[in-house]
């Protein structure tokens, strides 16, 4: 039952990480990134390279907590599955 927490953390982490990584990958591919907020603006790599690079870095760094959730969920799930195996072997 406790292993479901690990599976939930993996799912939540993937949601949080991909929410930031997919636009980051698209911006790398197309050369345009949209700012976040009520009035989102499009920033082009050719017109404003410094701002584009800063926004790209912020978008990539924002995926960090989601990646930590995924890692924590994998560790939690592995620890619980190891415990189940040890309990079954005893």
Secondary structure, 3 states (H helix, E strand, C coil): CCHHHHHHHHHHHHHHHHHHHHHHHHHHHHCEEECCCCCCCEEECCCCHHHHHHHHHHHHHCCHHHHHHHHHHHHHHHHHHHHHHHHHHC
